[in-house]
Amino acid sequence: MRTGVSSACYYPLETEQALEHCGKLGFRNVELFINCGSEMHGEHFDRVFSVIQKYNLQIRSLHPYTSFLESYMLFGPYERRVGELIEFYRRYFEFCNVIGAKMLVFHGGNTDAFADNEVYFDRYAQLHRAAEPYGVKVTHENVVRKRCQSPRFMKALADYVGSDFAMTLDIKQCRRAGEDPYEFIRLLGRHIVNVHVSDYHDGQDCAVPFTGHFAFEPFVKALRQVGYDGNYIIELYRDCYGHEDEIARAARQFDALLSGIEAEREKNG
């Protein structure tokens, strides 16, 4: 298990600057939020990649800046856009190979997307299959106002795609959608491959972990019980913390929590 951070915590800093902050804080496990296509090639990419090398960052997952297009292009009524979106996302899969990422985070179709369930499932499966030759998993995130904010819908999609369906579980998106993260764990436990963590308190539904009301220990234990041993990525918005040291402190607390849970498991056999 690994605690990491999303470079999105520093948006709208330019991507290489955001990565520089991640590296200086001591993070090595990073989810990269790519903010424009030019950052995947040429001089902008050179700057991004030089920071990755400088700090020996391990980019586990890639979050594309085009999530807002997914509902319109992949799940809309115009068939030609489906293939166009898939071809465009091949660029991301190729980029994942360059930076070593094995996962791409996907938001999916809006709750009012044109596609009915069967069409939605088929089109998502096409994208899923397109990623396979690159060794990349498309990980469908539960996002508020998206079809897959519902654990029941996500489970139906997983059943359609099959055993290699992959999910990113985001705690704050559960809160915003009024869904129970434990229901996702119950229904989709073995499909969860990436986890976004944050906290909440009165008046703020996204806050630095361990500064609010969310109980992380039973949450992590529930994930361990279904076999999850992947990343816990701290993903916040820039207005959700005061100083970046708060992120580093939360990561140390999370590391301690994970270590304690593992020690307890070993002790109990």
Backbone torsions as a table, in degrees:
resi	resn	phi	psi	omega
1	MET	NA	143.1	-175.3
2	ARG	-139.3	135.1	172.0
3	THR	-90.4	133.6	179.6
4	GLY	-139.1	-171.7	-177.8
5	VAL	-141.2	150.6	173.8
6	SER	-94.6	136.0	176.2
7	SER	-64.5	-15.0	177.1
8	ALA	-63.6	-18.2	177.5
9	CYS	-58.4	-21.6	-176.1
10	TYR	-107.6	3.9	178.6
11	TYR	-58.7	134.9	14.4
12	PRO	-101.0	30.7	170.7
13	LEU	-58.0	147.4	174.9
14	GLU	-59.6	148.4	-168.0
15	THR	-56.0	-43.6	-180.0
16	GLU	-65.1	-32.6	177.1
17	GLN	-70.0	-40.6	177.1
18	ALA	-61.1	-43.4	178.3
19	LEU	-64.8	-36.2	177.1
20	GLU	-59.3	-43.2	177.1
21	HIS	-62.6	-44.1	178.6
22	CYS	-58.4	-46.1	-178.9
23	GLY	-65.1	-42.9	-179.2
24	LYS	-65.1	-30.0	178.2
25	LEU	-73.5	-10.9	179.1
26	GLY	101.2	2.5	178.5
27	PHE	-73.9	142.7	171.1
28	ARG	-120.4	-20.9	-179.6
29	ASN	-100.2	112.0	-170.6
30	VAL	-134.3	138.1	165.8
31	GLU	-95.6	122.3	-175.5
32	LEU	-90.6	120.8	172.3
33	PHE	-95.7	108.2	-179.4
34	ILE	-85.6	132.5	-168.3
35	ASN	-105.9	-12.1	174.4
36	CYS	-163.0	158.6	-175.3
37	GLY	-63.2	-31.4	-177.2
38	SER	-68.4	-12.3	177.5
39	GLU	-81.2	-0.9	179.1
40	MET	-102.3	3.5	177.6
41	HIS	-162.5	166.4	174.2
42	GLY	69.5	-156.5	-172.3
43	GLU	-66.5	-34.4	178.2
44	HIS	-66.2	-43.4	176.4
45	PHE	-61.2	-40.8	179.9
46	ASP	-56.6	-40.2	179.6
47	ARG	-69.4	-42.1	177.6
48	VAL	-61.9	-48.2	-175.6
49	PHE	-67.7	-32.4	179.1
50	SER	-64.9	-34.5	177.5
51	VAL	-71.5	-39.9	176.5
52	ILE	-56.9	-44.6	-179.8
53	GLN	-71.1	-40.0	-177.7
54	LYS	-56.0	-43.1	-176.4
55	TYR	-103.1	5.6	-178.1
56	ASN	52.7	47.7	-179.2
57	LEU	-73.2	137.7	175.5
58	GLN	-100.7	105.2	-178.7
59	ILE	-86.1	101.7	-175.9
60	ARG	-80.6	-33.4	-174.5
61	SER	-146.6	153.3	-179.9
62	LEU	-118.2	131.9	176.4
63	HIS	-111.2	113.2	-176.5
64	PRO	-77.4	150.6	179.7
65	TYR	-77.9	-9.0	-175.1
66	THR	-96.4	20.3	-179.7
67	SER	-54.8	-33.7	-177.7
68	PHE	-65.1	-19.8	-179.4
69	LEU	-83.9	-18.1	-169.8
70	GLU	-61.5	-42.7	-179.2
71	SER	-66.0	-43.8	-176.1
72	TYR	-69.7	-42.2	-172.1
73	MET	-91.7	-41.9	-176.5
74	LEU	-86.0	-30.6	-174.3
75	PHE	-118.7	18.4	178.1
76	GLY	-91.2	-179.1	-174.5
77	PRO	-82.6	-8.8	-174.6
78	TYR	-97.9	106.4	-170.4
79	GLU	-58.5	-39.1	-175.7
80	ARG	-60.0	-29.2	-178.8
81	ARG	-68.4	-24.8	-178.9
82	VAL	-60.7	-54.2	179.2
83	GLY	-63.3	-33.8	179.8
84	GLU	-66.4	-41.8	177.9
85	LEU	-63.9	-43.0	-179.4
86	ILE	-63.2	-42.9	178.1
87	GLU	-64.1	-39.2	177.9
88	PHE	-62.9	-40.4	-177.5
89	TYR	-72.2	-17.3	173.0
90	ARG	-61.3	-29.6	176.3
91	ARG	-62.7	-39.3	176.8
92	TYR	-65.9	-41.7	-179.4
93	PHE	-63.0	-41.3	176.4
94	GLU	-63.0	-41.6	179.1
95	PHE	-64.5	-38.8	175.6
96	CYS	-56.1	-42.2	179.0
97	ASN	-62.3	-36.9	-179.3
98	VAL	-66.9	-42.1	-174.9
99	ILE	-95.6	-3.6	176.7
100	GLY	87.8	9.7	-180.0
101	ALA	-76.9	140.9	-180.0
102	LYS	-108.1	-3.2	-176.8
103	MET	-136.3	145.7	171.9
104	LEU	-122.8	128.0	-177.6
105	VAL	-85.9	130.3	-172.2
106	PHE	-124.3	131.5	-179.8
107	HIS	-90.0	-39.7	174.5
108	GLY	90.2	-161.3	-172.8
109	GLY	-88.4	146.1	177.3
110	ASN	-65.4	164.4	178.9
111	THR	-63.1	-25.5	178.4
112	ASP	-104.0	20.6	179.2
113	ALA	-58.3	149.6	-177.0
114	PHE	-58.9	-44.0	-170.4
115	ALA	-63.0	132.5	170.2
116	ASP	-75.3	177.5	-173.6
117	ASN	-56.6	-46.6	-176.6
118	GLU	-63.1	-42.6	178.9
119	VAL	-66.5	-42.6	178.5
120	TYR	-56.8	-49.2	-177.4
121	PHE	-60.8	-43.7	-177.6
122	ASP	-65.4	-43.6	-178.2
123	ARG	-68.7	-39.4	176.2
124	TYR	-63.2	-40.3	179.2
125	ALA	-61.6	-34.7	176.7
126	GLN	-61.9	-44.7	178.4
127	LEU	-65.9	-41.9	178.1
128	HIS	-56.6	-46.3	-179.4
129	ARG	-68.7	-33.2	-179.9
130	ALA	-64.7	-27.3	-179.1
131	ALA	-80.2	-22.2	-172.2
132	GLU	-58.4	-44.7	-179.1
133	PRO	-61.2	-19.2	-179.7
134	TYR	-91.8	-3.7	-176.6
135	GLY	71.0	26.1	-176.9
136	VAL	-113.0	138.1	174.3
137	LYS	-99.1	127.2	168.9
138	VAL	-80.4	117.5	-176.3
139	THR	-107.0	111.2	-177.0
140	HIS	-76.1	119.2	179.4
141	GLU	-88.5	147.1	171.1
142	ASN	-81.7	112.4	-174.9
143	VAL	-126.7	134.9	-178.8
144	VAL	-58.6	143.5	-178.0
145	ARG	67.5	13.9	173.0
146	LYS	-112.7	156.8	-178.6
147	ARG	-55.1	-40.4	-175.1
148	CYS	-84.4	17.9	166.2
149	GLN	-68.7	-19.4	-178.4
150	SER	-92.3	125.8	176.8
151	PRO	-63.6	-30.0	178.6
152	ARG	-67.4	-42.1	178.2
153	PHE	-66.4	-42.9	179.7
154	MET	-60.8	-40.0	179.6
155	LYS	-65.3	-41.5	178.5
156	ALA	-63.2	-39.3	177.2
157	LEU	-65.1	-42.9	178.6
158	ALA	-61.2	-41.6	178.8
159	ASP	-62.3	-36.6	-179.9
160	TYR	-70.5	-45.8	-176.5
161	VAL	-70.5	-41.8	179.0
162	GLY	115.1	-168.7	-169.9
163	SER	-64.6	-23.6	-178.0
164	ASP	-94.4	12.1	171.1
165	PHE	-59.5	142.4	-176.5
166	ALA	-131.7	143.8	-176.7
167	MET	-130.7	142.2	165.4
168	THR	-101.1	121.4	179.1
169	LEU	-97.2	122.3	-178.5
170	ASP	-116.2	120.2	-176.3
171	ILE	-64.5	-46.4	-176.1
172	LYS	-65.9	-31.9	177.6
173	GLN	-68.3	-34.0	173.1
174	CYS	-60.3	-46.8	-179.4
175	ARG	-60.3	-45.7	-175.5
176	ARG	-67.6	-30.0	179.7
177	ALA	-90.6	-5.2	-177.7
178	GLY	70.9	29.3	-179.4
179	GLU	-109.1	154.3	-177.7
180	ASP	-90.9	119.8	178.8
181	PRO	-59.9	-28.5	179.7
182	TYR	-69.4	-24.4	175.8
183	GLU	-70.5	-37.9	174.0
184	PHE	-62.2	-42.8	179.9
185	ILE	-63.4	-42.5	-178.6
186	ARG	-64.0	-44.3	-174.3
187	LEU	-85.3	-29.2	-170.0
188	LEU	-129.2	16.5	-172.3
189	GLY	-44.9	-51.0	-175.0
190	ARG	-72.7	-12.0	178.8
191	HIS	-92.9	-10.5	-177.5
192	ILE	-76.6	122.8	-177.1
193	VAL	-123.7	-3.6	-176.2
194	ASN	-157.4	139.9	-176.5
195	VAL	-133.5	129.2	174.3
196	HIS	-99.6	126.9	-176.6
197	VAL	-117.4	145.8	175.1
198	SER	-162.0	176.1	-179.8
199	ASP	-122.6	-175.1	175.6
200	TYR	-153.3	154.3	171.5
201	HIS	-150.6	-178.3	-173.8
202	ASP	-55.6	123.0	176.1
203	GLY	84.9	-3.0	-179.6
204	GLN	-143.8	117.9	-176.5
205	ASP	-92.2	3.2	174.5
206	CYS	-140.8	114.7	-176.2
207	ALA	-143.3	167.8	179.8
208	VAL	-61.7	133.1	178.1
209	PRO	-52.9	141.0	178.7
210	PHE	74.1	14.8	174.6
211	THR	-111.9	3.3	-175.6
212	GLY	-136.3	-140.1	-169.2
213	HIS	-103.9	-9.4	-174.9
214	PHE	-72.4	134.8	-179.9
215	ALA	-92.1	102.2	-174.5
216	PHE	-77.2	-33.2	-175.0
217	GLU	-62.3	-51.4	178.8
218	PRO	-65.0	-29.8	177.8
219	PHE	-64.6	-48.8	179.4
220	VAL	-64.4	-40.9	179.5
221	LYS	-63.0	-38.3	178.4
222	ALA	-64.4	-39.4	177.1
223	LEU	-66.8	-39.4	179.0
224	ARG	-63.6	-35.5	-178.5
225	GLN	-65.6	-24.4	177.0
226	VAL	-99.7	11.2	172.9
227	GLY	93.6	7.9	-178.2
228	TYR	-73.6	127.8	176.3
229	ASP	-138.4	32.0	-177.0
230	GLY	-97.0	-153.3	-173.0
231	ASN	-81.2	151.7	167.3
232	TYR	-120.7	104.7	-173.4
233	ILE	-99.4	119.5	175.0
234	ILE	-74.2	115.2	-179.5
235	GLU	-125.6	112.4	-178.7
236	LEU	-128.1	166.6	170.7
237	TYR	-98.5	157.7	-172.4
238	ARG	-61.2	-28.2	-179.9
239	ASP	-87.2	8.3	-177.2
240	CYS	-97.3	-1.3	177.2
241	TYR	-146.6	157.5	-179.1
242	GLY	-87.8	-57.4	-179.0
243	HIS	-125.5	145.5	-175.4
244	GLU	-64.7	-19.3	175.5
245	ASP	-59.3	-26.2	177.3
246	GLU	-62.5	-35.0	178.8
247	ILE	-68.5	-44.5	179.6
248	ALA	-62.6	-41.1	178.9
249	ARG	-63.6	-42.4	178.2
250	ALA	-62.0	-38.5	179.0
251	ALA	-64.3	-41.0	178.3
252	ARG	-63.8	-40.3	177.9
253	GLN	-64.7	-39.2	179.9
254	PHE	-67.9	-41.8	176.5
255	ASP	-58.4	-42.6	179.7
256	ALA	-64.7	-40.6	178.3
257	LEU	-62.2	-46.9	-179.6
258	LEU	-62.3	-42.0	179.6
259	SER	-64.1	-41.5	179.4
260	GLY	-64.0	-40.3	179.5
261	ILE	-66.7	-40.6	178.5
262	GLU	-66.0	-40.5	178.5
263	ALA	-62.9	-40.3	178.7
264	GLU	-64.6	-40.9	179.1
265	ARG	-64.5	-41.4	179.3
266	GLU	-66.5	-39.9	179.9
267	LYS	-63.2	-39.3	-177.6
268	ASN	-87.3	2.1	176.7
269	GLY	75.0	NA	NA
